[in-house]
Amino acid sequence: MSTVNAEVKKNNNENAISLIRRFTKRVQGAGVIPRIRSIRWSQRKPSAFKMKKSALVVLARRAEFEKLDKLGKLVKVAKKRGR
């Protein structure tokens, strides 16, 4: 990941507020904040083993559901309307 530094130096006749304003404009122009926000919540891809394990869990649940359905032990739930 490459870093982008937004650096500003205070001019002779410049007050602190205008310096901060110039710094925020430089940061926005560099696109630092959107890039950091996109990286912040990113997760790496699960491993092949983990994907296979979760797929096996889904298949087991589906088989159990079909078994209970054939035996007539499932309770039918009415869908809510008007939400």
C-alpha positions as a printed Julia matrix, in Angstrom:
83×3 Matrix{Float64}:
   0.0     0.0    0.0
   1.51    3.3   -1.03
   1.17    6.22   1.31
   0.27    9.7    0.21
   1.42   12.5    2.44
  -0.54   15.72   2.42
   1.98   18.24   3.62
   1.44   21.97   4.0
   3.7    24.64   5.46
   2.52   27.81   7.11
   3.03   30.99   5.1
   4.15   34.23   6.73
   0.77   35.98   6.82
  -1.38   32.88   7.33
  -3.4    32.09  10.44
  -4.08   28.6   11.83
  -7.62   28.33  10.47
  -6.59   28.97   6.88
  -3.7    26.52   7.3
  -6.12   23.81   8.47
  -8.47   24.65   5.6
  -5.63   24.31   3.11
  -4.57   21.01   4.66
  -8.09   19.54   4.45
  -8.36   20.61   0.81
  -5.04   18.9    0.08
  -6.17   15.7    1.84
  -9.46   15.68  -0.08
  -7.67   16.27  -3.36
  -5.26   13.4   -2.7
  -8.19   11.0   -2.09
  -6.76    9.73   1.17
 -10.0     9.46   3.14
 -12.02    7.37   0.64
  -9.08    5.01   0.16
  -8.63    4.54   3.91
 -12.37    3.98   4.42
 -12.4     1.32   1.7
  -9.43   -0.46   3.28
 -10.76   -0.18   6.82
 -13.53   -2.77   6.59
 -12.1    -5.04   3.91
 -11.61   -8.66   4.83
  -9.43  -11.21   3.22
 -10.97  -14.09   1.31
 -11.66  -17.23   3.33
  -9.37  -20.17   2.72
 -10.42  -23.09   0.53
 -10.7   -25.31   3.6
 -13.03  -22.9    5.33
 -15.21  -22.57   2.22
 -15.46  -26.36   1.89
 -16.32  -26.69   5.57
 -19.12  -24.12   5.34
 -20.44  -25.79   2.18
 -20.58  -29.13   4.02
 -22.5   -27.51   6.87
 -25.04  -26.11   4.39
 -25.43  -29.52   2.74
 -25.95  -31.18   6.13
 -28.61  -28.64   7.12
 -30.36  -29.07   3.79
 -30.37  -32.88   4.18
 -31.78  -32.58   7.71
 -34.46  -30.18   6.49
 -35.48  -32.52   3.66
 -35.59  -35.46   6.08
 -37.87  -33.58   8.5
 -40.04  -32.43   5.59
 -40.53  -36.0    4.37
 -41.43  -37.13   7.88
 -43.95  -34.28   8.21
 -42.3   -32.83  11.3
 -41.83  -29.3    9.96
 -44.08  -26.51  11.13
 -45.14  -24.24   8.3
 -44.67  -20.57   9.2
 -46.93  -18.0    7.54
 -45.11  -15.06   5.98
 -45.77  -11.63   7.41
 -47.33   -9.17   5.03
 -47.43   -5.4    4.88
 -44.05   -4.53   6.28
